[in-house]
Amino acid sequence: MESSCSWASLNECMRLYHDTEWCRPSHDDRYLFEMLVLEGAQAGLSWSIVLNKREAYREAFNQFDISYCAQLSDSDLERIKTDSGIIKNMLKIRSVRSNASAVLAVQRAFGSFSNYLWSFVDHRPIISHWTDEREVPAESELSRKLSKDLKKRGFKFVGPVIVYSYLQAIGIVDDHKISCPFHTRNRSEKNR
């Protein structure tokens, strides 16, 4: 059995993310918000760049405290842009605040951000059975549907391709190759 999906071998940070987080179901609203921010920050960049700046994001946005992020002022956002090691795109930085506010509204309406997101798949992850990484799509019907609904609710940087990556990141979709030891089926077999 191969050790992992090939993209994970780019560097240690990518390998660790692949082995411990990618495609693992999460229901923690703070983590779900963190990954939404990071996936949006990736737009036009490599995931490796974003992962290398992850600690700077955590520090800049108070460990992704949703209420804190929703209350950031314009001057707070300017200070974060200037003083932190995050990606300096101001539209992406502002989206942290607007997305935090949108998450709070979703939490009020659905009880949690997790309930909202997982309702799109009837609270069951989609487990793919790819034999080759080239089979993995860039977007899906689900990512288009969720993207449309997120945009309607005021979320930013949530196009269907970003949303598909997000669904992988939070474990709603498992796109590990079937031969990867971290595919849901293989992780389950190890635990028997």
Residue pairs with C-beta under 8 A, 6 or more apart in sequence:
1 179
1 180
1 181
1 186
2 177
2 179
2 180
2 181
3 180
3 181
4 15
4 18
4 19
4 176
4 180
4 181
4 182
5 18
5 133
5 176
5 177
5 180
5 182
6 133
7 14
7 18
7 133
8 14
8 15
8 17
8 18
8 19
8 22
9 15
10 48
11 48
13 48
13 51
13 52
14 47
14 48
14 51
17 51
18 182
19 182
21 169
22 168
22 169
22 176
22 182
23 168
23 169
23 171
23 173
23 174
23 175
23 176
23 182
23 183
23 184
24 171
25 125
25 170
25 171
25 172
26 32
26 35
26 114
26 170
26 171
27 112
27 114
27 118
28 114
29 66
29 103
29 107
29 112
29 113
29 114
30 63
30 64
30 65
30 66
31 64
31 170
32 103
32 113
32 114
32 117
32 170
33 64
33 66
33 69
33 99
33 100
33 103
33 113
34 57
34 58
34 64
35 166
35 169
35 170
36 99
36 103
36 155
36 158
36 166
37 57
37 61
37 64
37 95
37 96
37 99
38 50
38 51
38 54
38 57
38 169
39 157
39 162
39 163
39 165
39 166
39 169
40 92
40 95
40 99
40 156
40 157
40 158
40 162
41 50
41 53
41 57
41 86
41 87
41 89
41 92
41 157
42 49
42 50
42 162
42 165
43 92
43 157
43 159
43 162
45 87
47 165
49 87
50 87
53 85
53 86
53 87
56 84
56 85
56 86
57 64
57 84
57 86
58 64
59 84
60 80
60 84
60 85
60 86
61 68
61 69
61 80
61 96
62 68
62 69
66 100
66 103
66 104
66 107
67 100
67 104
68 100
69 96
69 97
69 99
69 100
70 97
70 100
70 101
70 103
70 104
72 80
72 96
72 97
72 100
77 90
77 93
77 94
77 96
77 97
80 86
80 93
81 88
81 90
81 93
86 93
87 93
91 156
91 157
92 157
94 156
95 156
95 157
98 154
98 155
98 156
99 155
99 156
99 157
101 154
102 150
102 153
102 154
102 155
103 113
105 153
105 154
106 113
106 116
106 153
107 113
109 116
110 116
110 119
117 146
117 170
117 172
118 172
120 142
120 145
120 146
120 149
120 172
121 142
121 172
125 171
125 172
125 173
125 174
125 184
126 142
126 167
126 172
126 173
126 174
127 174
127 183
127 184
127 185
128 136
128 173
128 174
128 175
128 176
129 178
130 136
130 175
130 176
130 177
130 178
131 177
131 178
131 179
132 177
133 177
136 175
137 164
138 161
138 164
139 160
139 161
139 163
139 164
140 160
140 164
140 167
140 173
142 164
142 167
142 172
142 173
143 160
143 161
143 163
143 164
143 167
144 160
144 163
146 158
146 163
146 167
147 158
147 159
147 160
147 162
147 163
150 158
150 163
151 158
158 166
164 173
167 173
168 174
168 175
174 183
174 184
176 182
176 183
176 184
177 183
178 185
180 186
181 187
181 190
